[in-house]
Amino acid sequence: MEDGSSADFSYHKCMENYVKQKYPEVAESFIGKYFRKRRMEAALSASTEDGVEQR
């Protein structure tokens, strides 16, 4: 930002909010199918990169 403060921008959050506003009747199933899985996979791969699997 111009005043030196930082802004939290998340592409996935923006896309999730867009889907919720534009298609509220199917938003949750769409988000569950296409967005949440990738976050979980990213978290799992990050936790196993150091060679220790967390359960």
Jmol script that loads the backbone (N, CA, C; Angstrom):
load data "model"
ATOM      1  N   MET A   1       0.834  -1.180   0.000  1.00  0.00           N
ATOM      2  CA  MET A   1       0.000   0.000   0.000  1.00  0.00           C
ATOM      3  C   MET A   1       0.882   1.248   0.000  1.00  0.00           C
ATOM      4  N   GLU A   2       0.329   2.330  -0.383  1.00  0.00           N
ATOM      5  CA  GLU A   2       1.086   3.570  -0.504  1.00  0.00           C
ATOM      6  C   GLU A   2       1.554   4.124   0.840  1.00  0.00           C
ATOM      7  N   ASP A   3       0.822   3.846   1.897  1.00  0.00           N
ATOM      8  CA  ASP A   3       1.192   4.395   3.198  1.00  0.00           C
ATOM      9  C   ASP A   3       2.222   3.546   3.938  1.00  0.00           C
ATOM     10  N   GLY A   4       2.720   2.509   3.315  1.00  0.00           N
ATOM     11  CA  GLY A   4       3.747   1.668   3.919  1.00  0.00           C
ATOM     12  C   GLY A   4       3.208   0.457   4.658  1.00  0.00           C
ATOM     13  N   SER A   5       1.898   0.366   4.855  1.00  0.00           N
ATOM     14  CA  SER A   5       1.332  -0.796   5.529  1.00  0.00           C
ATOM     15  C   SER A   5       1.188  -1.938   4.526  1.00  0.00           C
ATOM     16  N   SER A   6       1.160  -3.139   5.035  1.00  0.00           N
ATOM     17  CA  SER A   6       1.017  -4.289   4.147  1.00  0.00           C
ATOM     18  C   SER A   6      -0.431  -4.746   4.127  1.00  0.00           C
ATOM     19  N   ALA A   7      -0.852  -5.327   3.025  1.00  0.00           N
ATOM     20  CA  ALA A   7      -2.205  -5.848   2.881  1.00  0.00           C
ATOM     21  C   ALA A   7      -2.120  -7.345   2.683  1.00  0.00           C
ATOM     22  N   ASP A   8      -3.019  -8.055   3.326  1.00  0.00           N
ATOM     23  CA  ASP A   8      -3.078  -9.502   3.179  1.00  0.00           C
ATOM     24  C   ASP A   8      -3.931  -9.813   1.963  1.00  0.00           C
ATOM     25  N   PHE A   9      -3.295 -10.275   0.897  1.00  0.00           N
ATOM     26  CA  PHE A   9      -4.020 -10.608  -0.314  1.00  0.00           C
ATOM     27  C   PHE A   9      -3.881 -12.096  -0.570  1.00  0.00           C
ATOM     28  N   SER A  10      -4.998 -12.743  -0.720  1.00  0.00           N
ATOM     29  CA  SER A  10      -4.999 -14.161  -1.025  1.00  0.00           C
ATOM     30  C   SER A  10      -5.870 -14.400  -2.249  1.00  0.00           C
ATOM     31  N   TYR A  11      -5.247 -14.875  -3.293  1.00  0.00           N
ATOM     32  CA  TYR A  11      -5.971 -15.176  -4.524  1.00  0.00           C
ATOM     33  C   TYR A  11      -7.093 -16.177  -4.268  1.00  0.00           C
ATOM     34  N   HIS A  12      -6.793 -17.199  -3.464  1.00  0.00           N
ATOM     35  CA  HIS A  12      -7.802 -18.222  -3.193  1.00  0.00           C
ATOM     36  C   HIS A  12      -8.976 -17.659  -2.403  1.00  0.00           C
ATOM     37  N   LYS A  13      -8.704 -16.781  -1.446  1.00  0.00           N
ATOM     38  CA  LYS A  13      -9.795 -16.156  -0.694  1.00  0.00           C
ATOM     39  C   LYS A  13     -10.671 -15.330  -1.623  1.00  0.00           C
ATOM     40  N   CYS A  14     -10.044 -14.589  -2.517  1.00  0.00           N
ATOM     41  CA  CYS A  14     -10.806 -13.778  -3.469  1.00  0.00           C
ATOM     42  C   CYS A  14     -11.678 -14.654  -4.352  1.00  0.00           C
ATOM     43  N   MET A  15     -11.118 -15.743  -4.836  1.00  0.00           N
ATOM     44  CA  MET A  15     -11.879 -16.637  -5.701  1.00  0.00           C
ATOM     45  C   MET A  15     -13.021 -17.309  -4.936  1.00  0.00           C
ATOM     46  N   GLU A  16     -12.756 -17.721  -3.708  1.00  0.00           N
ATOM     47  CA  GLU A  16     -13.809 -18.328  -2.899  1.00  0.00           C
ATOM     48  C   GLU A  16     -14.949 -17.348  -2.668  1.00  0.00           C
ATOM     49  N   ASN A  17     -14.625 -16.112  -2.331  1.00  0.00           N
ATOM     50  CA  ASN A  17     -15.662 -15.109  -2.108  1.00  0.00           C
ATOM     51  C   ASN A  17     -16.444 -14.810  -3.377  1.00  0.00           C
ATOM     52  N   TYR A  18     -15.772 -14.770  -4.504  1.00  0.00           N
ATOM     53  CA  TYR A  18     -16.453 -14.549  -5.782  1.00  0.00           C
ATOM     54  C   TYR A  18     -17.453 -15.673  -6.057  1.00  0.00           C
ATOM     55  N   VAL A  19     -17.015 -16.899  -5.872  1.00  0.00           N
ATOM     56  CA  VAL A  19     -17.900 -18.044  -6.119  1.00  0.00           C
ATOM     57  C   VAL A  19     -19.090 -18.003  -5.168  1.00  0.00           C
ATOM     58  N   LYS A  20     -18.848 -17.670  -3.901  1.00  0.00           N
ATOM     59  CA  LYS A  20     -19.942 -17.597  -2.922  1.00  0.00           C
ATOM     60  C   LYS A  20     -20.960 -16.530  -3.291  1.00  0.00           C
ATOM     61  N   GLN A  21     -20.497 -15.399  -3.796  1.00  0.00           N
ATOM     62  CA  GLN A  21     -21.413 -14.318  -4.164  1.00  0.00           C
ATOM     63  C   GLN A  21     -22.136 -14.602  -5.475  1.00  0.00           C
ATOM     64  N   LYS A  22     -21.427 -15.131  -6.436  1.00  0.00           N
ATOM     65  CA  LYS A  22     -21.984 -15.332  -7.772  1.00  0.00           C
ATOM     66  C   LYS A  22     -22.868 -16.579  -7.857  1.00  0.00           C
ATOM     67  N   TYR A  23     -22.481 -17.643  -7.153  1.00  0.00           N
ATOM     68  CA  TYR A  23     -23.187 -18.928  -7.222  1.00  0.00           C
ATOM     69  C   TYR A  23     -23.428 -19.488  -5.820  1.00  0.00           C
ATOM     70  N   PRO A  24     -24.226 -18.822  -5.011  1.00  0.00           N
ATOM     71  CA  PRO A  24     -24.388 -19.242  -3.608  1.00  0.00           C
ATOM     72  C   PRO A  24     -24.961 -20.647  -3.431  1.00  0.00           C
ATOM     73  N   GLU A  25     -25.785 -21.088  -4.378  1.00  0.00           N
ATOM     74  CA  GLU A  25     -26.430 -22.398  -4.214  1.00  0.00           C
ATOM     75  C   GLU A  25     -25.475 -23.569  -4.398  1.00  0.00           C
ATOM     76  N   VAL A  26     -24.385 -23.384  -5.103  1.00  0.00           N
ATOM     77  CA  VAL A  26     -23.431 -24.477  -5.325  1.00  0.00           C
ATOM     78  C   VAL A  26     -22.028 -24.146  -4.814  1.00  0.00           C
ATOM     79  N   ALA A  27     -21.889 -23.012  -4.163  1.00  0.00           N
ATOM     80  CA  ALA A  27     -20.560 -22.528  -3.764  1.00  0.00           C
ATOM     81  C   ALA A  27     -19.819 -23.505  -2.858  1.00  0.00           C
ATOM     82  N   GLU A  28     -20.460 -23.992  -1.824  1.00  0.00           N
ATOM     83  CA  GLU A  28     -19.761 -24.846  -0.866  1.00  0.00           C
ATOM     84  C   GLU A  28     -19.255 -26.136  -1.501  1.00  0.00           C
ATOM     85  N   SER A  29     -20.056 -26.764  -2.329  1.00  0.00           N
ATOM     86  CA  SER A  29     -19.594 -28.001  -2.962  1.00  0.00           C
ATOM     87  C   SER A  29     -18.470 -27.716  -3.959  1.00  0.00           C
ATOM     88  N   PHE A  30     -18.573 -26.607  -4.683  1.00  0.00           N
ATOM     89  CA  PHE A  30     -17.526 -26.227  -5.641  1.00  0.00           C
ATOM     90  C   PHE A  30     -16.214 -25.932  -4.921  1.00  0.00           C
ATOM     91  N   ILE A  31     -16.295 -25.150  -3.859  1.00  0.00           N
ATOM     92  CA  ILE A  31     -15.100 -24.797  -3.092  1.00  0.00           C
ATOM     93  C   ILE A  31     -14.489 -26.049  -2.470  1.00  0.00           C
ATOM     94  N   GLY A  32     -15.338 -26.903  -1.931  1.00  0.00           N
ATOM     95  CA  GLY A  32     -14.839 -28.141  -1.342  1.00  0.00           C
ATOM     96  C   GLY A  32     -14.144 -29.031  -2.352  1.00  0.00           C
ATOM     97  N   LYS A  33     -14.639 -29.021  -3.559  1.00  0.00           N
ATOM     98  CA  LYS A  33     -14.067 -29.871  -4.598  1.00  0.00           C
ATOM     99  C   LYS A  33     -12.794 -29.296  -5.197  1.00  0.00           C
ATOM    100  N   TYR A  34     -12.748 -27.985  -5.407  1.00  0.00           N
ATOM    101  CA  TYR A  34     -11.642 -27.396  -6.163  1.00  0.00           C
ATOM    102  C   TYR A  34     -10.642 -26.574  -5.363  1.00  0.00           C
ATOM    103  N   PHE A  35     -11.001 -26.092  -4.178  1.00  0.00           N
ATOM    104  CA  PHE A  35     -10.087 -25.236  -3.427  1.00  0.00           C
ATOM    105  C   PHE A  35      -9.519 -25.898  -2.176  1.00  0.00           C
ATOM    106  N   ARG A  36     -10.329 -26.456  -1.360  1.00  0.00           N
ATOM    107  CA  ARG A  36      -9.871 -26.966  -0.070  1.00  0.00           C
ATOM    108  C   ARG A  36      -8.853 -28.092  -0.209  1.00  0.00           C
ATOM    109  N   LYS A  37      -9.033 -28.955  -1.189  1.00  0.00           N
ATOM    110  CA  LYS A  37      -8.124 -30.085  -1.376  1.00  0.00           C
ATOM    111  C   LYS A  37      -6.699 -29.603  -1.617  1.00  0.00           C
ATOM    112  N   ARG A  38      -6.553 -28.594  -2.422  1.00  0.00           N
ATOM    113  CA  ARG A  38      -5.217 -28.081  -2.728  1.00  0.00           C
ATOM    114  C   ARG A  38      -4.550 -27.498  -1.498  1.00  0.00           C
ATOM    115  N   ARG A  39      -5.307 -26.832  -0.676  1.00  0.00           N
ATOM    116  CA  ARG A  39      -4.736 -26.294   0.560  1.00  0.00           C
ATOM    117  C   ARG A  39      -4.246 -27.425   1.449  1.00  0.00           C
ATOM    118  N   MET A  40      -5.030 -28.479   1.558  1.00  0.00           N
ATOM    119  CA  MET A  40      -4.656 -29.610   2.399  1.00  0.00           C
ATOM    120  C   MET A  40      -3.412 -30.284   1.830  1.00  0.00           C
ATOM    121  N   GLU A  41      -3.367 -30.470   0.528  1.00  0.00           N
ATOM    122  CA  GLU A  41      -2.191 -31.079  -0.087  1.00  0.00           C
ATOM    123  C   GLU A  41      -0.954 -30.215   0.128  1.00  0.00           C
ATOM    124  N   ALA A  42      -1.102 -28.910   0.044  1.00  0.00           N
ATOM    125  CA  ALA A  42       0.027 -28.002   0.265  1.00  0.00           C
ATOM    126  C   ALA A  42       0.503 -28.094   1.708  1.00  0.00           C
ATOM    127  N   ALA A  43      -0.420 -28.173   2.640  1.00  0.00           N
ATOM    128  CA  ALA A  43      -0.057 -28.283   4.049  1.00  0.00           C
ATOM    129  C   ALA A  43       0.646 -29.611   4.323  1.00  0.00           C
ATOM    130  N   LEU A  44       0.154 -30.668   3.708  1.00  0.00           N
ATOM    131  CA  LEU A  44       0.779 -31.972   3.904  1.00  0.00           C
ATOM    132  C   LEU A  44       2.177 -32.010   3.305  1.00  0.00           C
ATOM    133  N   SER A  45       2.339 -31.464   2.121  1.00  0.00           N
ATOM    134  CA  SER A  45       3.658 -31.484   1.499  1.00  0.00           C
ATOM    135  C   SER A  45       4.632 -30.607   2.274  1.00  0.00           C
ATOM    136  N   ALA A  46       4.163 -29.509   2.829  1.00  0.00           N
ATOM    137  CA  ALA A  46       5.027 -28.638   3.622  1.00  0.00           C
ATOM    138  C   ALA A  46       5.444 -29.329   4.915  1.00  0.00           C
ATOM    139  N   SER A  47       4.544 -30.103   5.514  1.00  0.00           N
ATOM    140  CA  SER A  47       4.870 -30.766   6.771  1.00  0.00           C
ATOM    141  C   SER A  47       5.782 -31.963   6.571  1.00  0.00           C
ATOM    142  N   THR A  48       5.813 -32.535   5.351  1.00  0.00           N
ATOM    143  CA  THR A  48       6.659 -33.696   5.108  1.00  0.00           C
ATOM    144  C   THR A  48       7.952 -33.352   4.402  1.00  0.00           C
ATOM    145  N   GLU A  49       8.156 -32.079   4.054  1.00  0.00           N
ATOM    146  CA  GLU A  49       9.391 -31.695   3.365  1.00  0.00           C
ATOM    147  C   GLU A  49      10.622 -31.910   4.211  1.00  0.00           C
ATOM    148  N   ASP A  50      10.472 -31.784   5.520  1.00  0.00           N
ATOM    149  CA  ASP A  50      11.632 -31.966   6.388  1.00  0.00           C
ATOM    150  C   ASP A  50      11.875 -33.436   6.731  1.00  0.00           C
ATOM    151  N   GLY A  51      11.072 -34.324   6.139  1.00  0.00           N
ATOM    152  CA  GLY A  51      11.274 -35.753   6.331  1.00  0.00           C
ATOM    153  C   GLY A  51      10.499 -36.326   7.511  1.00  0.00           C
ATOM    154  N   VAL A  52       9.792 -35.496   8.230  1.00  0.00           N
ATOM    155  CA  VAL A  52       9.013 -35.966   9.363  1.00  0.00           C
ATOM    156  C   VAL A  52       7.547 -35.810   9.023  1.00  0.00           C
ATOM    157  N   GLU A  53       6.843 -36.926   9.035  1.00  0.00           N
ATOM    158  CA  GLU A  53       5.413 -36.873   8.719  1.00  0.00           C
ATOM    159  C   GLU A  53       4.629 -36.597   9.983  1.00  0.00           C
ATOM    160  N   GLN A  54       3.790 -35.581   9.931  1.00  0.00           N
ATOM    161  CA  GLN A  54       2.956 -35.232  11.083  1.00  0.00           C
ATOM    162  C   GLN A  54       1.591 -35.800  10.874  1.00  0.00           C
ATOM    163  N   ARG A  55       1.015 -36.375  11.908  1.00  0.00           N
ATOM    164  CA  ARG A  55      -0.332 -36.968  11.813  1.00  0.00           C
ATOM    165  C   ARG A  55      -1.307 -36.241  12.679  1.00  0.00           C
TER     166      ARG A  55
END
end "model"
wireframe off; spacefill off
backbone 0.3
color backbone group
